[in-house]
Amino acid sequence: MGDECGPGGIQTRAVWCAHVEGWTTLPTNCKQPERPDNQQSCFRVCDWHKELYDWQIGTWDQCRPVLSRSHEKPQECLRGEDGIQTRDITCIQKSNGVPAEDVICEYFEPKPRQEQACLIPCRQDCIVAEFAPWTECSKTCGSGLQHRTRHVVAPPQFGGSACPNLTEFQVCQSSPCAAEESLYSLSVGPWSVCSVPHSRQIRQARKRGKSKDREKDREKAVRDPEARELIKKKRNRNRQNRQDNKYWDIQIGYQTRQVTCTHRNGKTAALSFCKQDKLPITFQSCVITKECQVSEWSEWTPCSKTCFDMTTPKGNRTRSRTIKQLPIGSESECPQLEETEQCITQGDGVAPCITYGWRTTEWTECRVDPLLNQQDKRRGNQTALCGGGIQTREMYCVQANENLLSYLNTLKEKEESQSQSKSKASAAPLLSITFEITASRPVDRRLCTGPLPSTSQLCHIPCPTECETSAWSAWGPCTYENCDDPQAKKGFKLRKRRITNEPTGGTGNCPHLLEAIPCEEPSCYDWRIVGLEECVPDNEKPCGPGTQVPIVICVNSDGEEVDRQLCRDAIYPIPVVCEAPCPKDCVLSMWSVWSSCSHTCSGKTTEGKQMRARSILAYAGEGGVQCPNSSALQETRSCNEHSCTVYHWQTGPWGQCIEDASVSAFNSSASWNGEATCSVGMQTRKVICVRVNVGQVGPKKCPENLRPETVRPCLLPCRRDCIVTPFSDWTLCPSSCQEGDVIVKKQSRHRVIIQLPANGGRECPDTLFEEKECEASPICYSYRWKTHKWRRCQLVPWYVRQDSPGAHETCGPGLQARAITCRRQDGGQADISECLKYAGPLPSLTQTCQIPCQDDCQFTNWSKFSSCNGDCGGVRTRKRTLIGKSKKKDKCRNSQLYPLIENQFCPCDKYSAQPVGNWSDCILPEGKVEVLLGMKVQGDIKECGQGYRYQAMACYDQNSRLVETSRCNSHGI
């Protein structure tokens, strides 16, 4: 109610009692407790509320199936199941997020839709391959187990059924075991702890190896003298590698286990009683387990919070430690290498933290064209627009307490130097002056976390109004040009008009308001008849002809009443002839007012006339004076007998306000009509005498005493210089190295205009933005693990395996280790910690190896697989060859046991497209829009007809991984 905006309004409605059949009845017939309210509180929405309220749109929830009308479900899912998804939409206040009524936001923008159709993809059940063949029976006699496996071809998706078991077991029956064999069983014990070989055995092995190396070196020295230098370099490299591997000192040891043959009665028997094709091994090489070792914690770093802040008083400090020994063969990982805790900076001299706040520039001039341009771009270029507009300003971030910190630092320096006197202790109030006259340096906008100030607001430009004047008054009497000097015979008749509507910009845009006509026999004062006394018949008769004495006043040339003595030289009005009606005489009405003059002036071809009339009220009786004829009921007289030569003063526009040095009464603190001014100047304009319809004439033709002023004082507004902020700090160049190609970046700084110049003030600088190139940042090093050659294969010590078959040969399975170093991509040496961070997982340090025995077949390493041609179904191969005496052994040349060629199918990628997301709105094809006449919604023509809905398609590979859409046959839409 009312024009106020916001809450507190009241809405009313009519509530009456009605019969069930619809007609109105008495209120007492309805139950009063059930009567609805006839008024409620409401919120009156205004246009400026658009800046305060907005729709908060939530995310779409999960697509849920739509309940079908029929209970029958399709037997097969072809394209998915229709669903629906919803979202929360609430009208909120932008400032604090408090919910508001929906009608407020609906006033500016319709409520977005809360539901939309979606598609639930078809369920995809798990697909598995066929089972592989059954494995061999686990036992050679009696009951055993065998199994078979299969793998997943396509995992379940979109709620499909889970994958079945991938492994199956079944009992298998072999030939029955002999009765004597079933008396014994083989038992295998656990592996022992990995042990280091005896130092004596190691030394002997080293001696044997060194003697062989000496002999080889001697032979090489004899054959190739330059080999000495190569051997020296190799030894240096090996020594360096051993130093690099201080983090993982790898030791290869051995471990054993007990394999015994046990009788049914529990007694141990000889292994020969347990008949098996191959007995389990009782020893193997292993890696000595070593746990991770770290250094002691370093000292705590300084607290990151070096200042005082009430909002976040605590900072952080960290300490670290380094790895001295990486874990080898251990399942436990290294502990945390860095630790962080909160801290508070202590001490009396802790300065307050830097705070940041938003600052704004002045509002720009009000402009209408941006708002019109949003509605119609053709109207945006129009000038001289008026009405509702918009004005903008720029915001920037500054250090809010910059002057306070500067003052505190200065105060601290003075206290430290002990040179501050008590008389200067009152200098602190000057701080407020600094806040007002100093423009703060802009900083990075991301430092300001407070609410953003508004950068636009509505404004209004008043539309221009034309000057409107009244009609001209009647011509006045002939008066002297200057009544103070009535000796001159020059006179003027004047007529005036007044301003009825002030124009925009003052009265200077109005036409002239006074016109003059030269006349003869002027006078400054004259008698004016303001009425007539009662008609007095002549000769004291009761009726008949008589006279009326006029009632007069003395007026000046402006029509103002003055002393009657001033009209002593003017001709006094004579009595007016009248007729006192007798009882039987004809009765006439009073004369009407004289009509307006037919011409404003008189000339050779024009003569002003005006007339008046009266009518017969009653005809004469017997013996009475008869009524006059019709011609006597009208009178005509001349008017505006003056000539048509009319003059008036014409004024030009006021010139520029020029400072008048002679006027010293005003200074910079003066004000004129409520406006601040720095000085007073003078304005001049041109005033000429103009004859109507002719042009400029001499000034003597116009009344000099009514000549408009040609000079007037004016105010000179204070000059406003342009004010800009200091340049911001240079933006930071990249402090870290750049990956890939080095792109030279630039750093920049800027400043903001916070006051535009006006009234001849100092102009703004041309440069508001500067930039320069940063120095080239170093290229980031990428790190990689470098693996060195595998060391010799290390077997279980001879004294451990001496009782096993073939122990006289140095052959069999073992372990070998290798050195690993950290390198930069350019090959330079790097610390091992860099590779631990950036080079990915650590390569394997050990691997199993095999020293061939005399009866073993020896081969070269497998070659790399040949390249594929890219077609599905292609085959790639790799090869190896027999070496040494193995070439002559028949068993080694058996390609079934020892194949020399391996074939492998090339990877064949298969892709499939699956729908994703929701269906789009119905889209009509171009050029096929059917317009139904008479159906309009908010001024728009409603479009309908046959259209299409679209849905995006995602492309997946055979492992259900998302790949580029172009790999599928059908492209995503």
C-alpha positions, 0 to 999 in steps of 0.5 A, a space after each residue: 500500500 502506497 509507493 514505498 518499496 520493500 516489506 511491510 505492505 498489505 494485500 487484501 482480497 474479498 471473502 464471502 460466504 457462498 452456497 454450494 450451488 454458487 449463489 451468495 448467502 449470509 456470512 452466518 451460514 458459513 463456519 467462522 473458524 474456517 473463514 480464510 484471511 482477507 489480508 496478508 503481508 506482502 513485499 512491494 518490488 521496485 526496479 532497484 531491487 534487481 541489484 539486491 535479489 537474484 535466483 540461486 540455481 542448484 545443480 541437477 540431481 540424479 536422473 530418476 525413472 518416470 513411472 510408466 502408466 502401463 505396468 508392462 516393461 519393454 522386453 529389450 532396452 534399445 535407447 534407454 529409459 525416459 527419466 526426469 531430474 529436478 533442481 532447487 531454485 530459490 530467490 535469495 538476497 545477494 548480500 547474505 544468501 537469505 531466502 526471499 519470496 519468489 515473487 520478488 525475483 519473478 518480478 525481474 526474471 521468470 523462475 527457471 524451470 525446476 524439472 527437465 527430461 533426461 535419459 537413463 542409459 540401458 543397463 549393461 551386464 558384465 560380459 566375460 570370455 569363454 573358459 580356458 582349458 582345464 589345467 593339469 591335475 594337481 596330483 599324479 595319482 589319486 584325487 587332485 584338483 584342476 582349475 580353469 579361468 576366464 577374463 572380463 571382456 566388458 565390465 558392468 555399467 549403469 546398474 548392470 549385473 555383476 561379473 560371475 566367478 572368473 575361476 572354477 575348480 573341479 576334482 580330478 582323478 588320476 591312476 590310483 597310487 600304489 599302496 607303498 607310496 601312500 605311506 610317505 608324504 613330502 613336507 616343505 618347510 618355510 623359507 628361513 630369514 635371508 642370511 649374508 654369506 660368510 665373509 671368508 667365502 666372499 673373500 675367496 670368491 673375490 680372489 678367484 674373480 680378481 685373479 681371472 680379471 688380472 689375467 684378462 687385463 694382462 692379455 688386454 694390455 698386451 693386445 691393446 695398450 689403450 685399454 688401460 685408460 678405458 679400464 680406469 674410466 670404467 672403475 671410476 664410473 663404478 666407484 661413482 655409482 657405488 657412491 650414488 647408491 648409498 641410499 640403497 646398499 643392496 646385499 644379496 644373500 641366501 635362504 633355505 628351507 627343509 624338505 623332508 619325507 615323513 612316514 605315516 607314523 610321523 618318523 622321518 624317512 629318506 627322500 627316496 621314499 617320497 617318489 616325485 619327478 622333481 623335488 622342491 628346491 631347498 635354497 635360493 638367493 634373496 635380498 637382505 631386507 633393510 628398513 628406511 632410515 631418515 635423518 634427525 628433524 631440522 630446526 623449525 622454520 620462522 613462523 609464516 605469520 610475522 604480523 598481528 591479525 585478529 582474523 587469522 592470528 596463527 601462522 605455520 612453521 615447518 621442519 623436515 628430514 631427509 632419507 639416509 637409507 631407502 627401504 629394500 625388500 621391506 613392505 613398510 614405507 619411509 615416514 613423513 619427511 615434512 611436518 607443519 604446525 601452527 605458530 604465533 609470532 611473539 614479542 611486543 614489536 609485532 606490527 599489524 598485518 597489511 590489510 586491503 580494501 576496495 577503492 572507487 573512482 568518481 562516477 562517470 557522467 550519466 548516459 542514456 545510450 548504453 541502456 537503449 543500446 541493449 534494447 535496440 542497437 539503432 538507438 544507441 548512437 543517438 545524441 542529446 538523449 534524456 531520461 533514465 540512464 546509467 553511470 559507471 565507475 572503476 574499482 581497484 584494490 589498495 592497501 588499506 592501512 598503508 599510511 598507518 604502517 608507515 606512521 608506525 614504522 617512522 615512530 618505531 625508528 624515532 623511538 630506536 634513535 631516541 631522538 623523538 621529543 615530547 613536543 612532537 608527540 601530537 603529530 599523529 593527527 596529521 595522519 588523517 590529512 594524509 588519508 585524504 590527500 594521498 592517492 593509494 597505490 593499486 595492488 593485485 585485485 586478488 588481495 581484496 577479499 571484502 564485498 565488491 562495491 557497485 560499479 554502476 548505478 541508475 541516474 536521470 538526465 532531465 529532458 530539455 523544455 522549451 520556453 513558453 510565454 503568455 500572449 501579448 498584453 494590450 498596448 500601454 499609454 504613450 509614456 516618456 522614455 525616461 520619466 525622470 527627464 520628461 522634457 524630451 518629447 520622445 515617447 513610446 507605447 509598450 506591450 509586454 508578455 511573461 514567461 509561463 514555463 522556464 526553459 532548460 538552461 535559464 531564461 536566455 533561450 526565451 524570445 524578447 518579452 517587451 516591444 515598443 512603438 514611438 508615439 507623440 505627446 507622451 506622459 508619465 502619468 494618466 487618469 484611469 477609469 476604474 468605474 462609473 457612478 450612478 446615472 443622474 438624470 438631467 434637470 432633476 428629473 426621475 428618469 431620462 437622459 443624464 450623466 455618469 461621473 467616472 471613478 478614476 485613479 492616477 497611474 504611472 507608465 507601468 499601470 501602478 496607482 500613484 498620488 493623484 497630484 502627479 496627474 495634475 497635468 493630465 486631461 481629466 475624464 469628462 462625464 459620460 452620457 447615460 440614460 436613466 430608464 423610465 418605467 415605460 421606456 425600452 429597457 436595454 442591457 449594459 454594453 458588452 466589453 469591447 472586442 479585441 482589436 482587429 489589427 495590432 497596428 494601423 497603416 495605409 491598408 490596415 485599420 484597427 477596429 473593435 466593437 461592442 453590443 447590447 441587447 433589448 431586455 424589455 420593449 417600451 410601454 405606452 407613452 414610453 421611449 421606443 427601443 432603438 433600431 438594430 444598428 443602434 445596438 452596436 458601436 464600433 471604434 478605432 483601435 491601435 491607431 499607432 503605426 505598424 513600426 514596432 521595435 524591441 531589444 534583441 539579446 545575444 548569448 552570454 559569452 565565456 566567463 572571464 576572470 575579473 582581476 578587479 573583483 577581489 571580494 571573492 576567493 577560493 573559499 567563496 560560494 555563490 548560490 550554494 556552489 563553490 567558486 574560486 573567483 568571480 568573472 564577468 560575462 558580456 553579450 551583444 544587445 541590438 535594437 531590432 525593427 520587427 520584420 526588418 532587422 537591426 536599426 539604430 539604438 535610439 529607436 528602442 527605449 534606452 531605459 529598458 535596454 537589457 544589461 550587456 555585462 554581468 558578474 559570473 562565477 568561475 568554478 575551481 579548476 580541477 586537476 586530473 588525479 591519478 594513483 601512483 603506479 602499481 608495483 610491477 607484476 611478478 615475473 615467473 620465479 620458477 623455471 619454465 617447462 618446454 619452450 621458453 616464452 618470454 613473458 612481460 610484467 606490467 604496472 598500471 595506475 587509475 584515474 580517480 578524478 577527471 580534469 575540469 574547468 581548465 585543470 591539468 590534463 591526465 597523463 597519456 600513459 596509464 599502463 606500462 609493460 616490459 619484458 621479463 628476463 628469460 627464466 631458466 628451463 625446468 630440468 626434467 629428471 629420469 632414472 638411469 639404470 646401469 648394467 646388471 651385475 653378475 648373477 650371484 648364486 647361493 654360496 657353494 657351501 650351502 648347495 654343495 650337497 645338492 645334485 650338480 653342485 660341482 658346477 657354478 650354475 643355476 638360479 640366482 639374483 643380480 643387482 644393478 646401479 641406478 642414478 638420477 640424471 637430468 634430461 640433458 644427462 647431467 648428474 642430479 640428486 636422488 631426491 629430485 628423481 624421487 619427486 619427479 621421475 616416477 616409480 623407482 626401477 627394479 634394483 634386482 632381478 632373477 637370473 640363471 647361470 646356464 649349466 652344461 646340459 642347459 640350452 643357451 639362447 640369445 635374448 629375444 629381439 624386439 617385436 616387429 612393428 604392426 601395420 595398424 590393421 586389425 588382425 595383424 601379427 607381429 613377431 620376435 626371434 632368438 637363436 641358439 648359441 654355443 654347444 646348444 646348436 648341436 643338442 637335439 633337445 635344444 633344437 626341438 622347436 616345441 620345447 624351445 621355440 625360436 620364434 614367437 607370434 603375437 596379434 597386434 592390438 586391435 582397438 575397438 570403440 563404441 558410442 554410448 549416449 550421455 547426458 539429456 535430450 535437447 529441446 525440440 529444434 525445428 529444421 531451418 526453413 520449416 517453421 510453421 506459423 499459426 496465426 492468432 497464437 502469440 505469447 508475449 508478442 512473439 510468434 509461437 513456432 511449432 511443427 515437426 522437429 528433432 531432439 538431440 543427444 550427445 554420444 560419448 566414445 569408449 574403447 574396449 576397456 570402457 575408457 573415454 576416448 576422442 569422439 572421432 574414433 567412433 563411427 558416429 560423431 557426438 552431437 
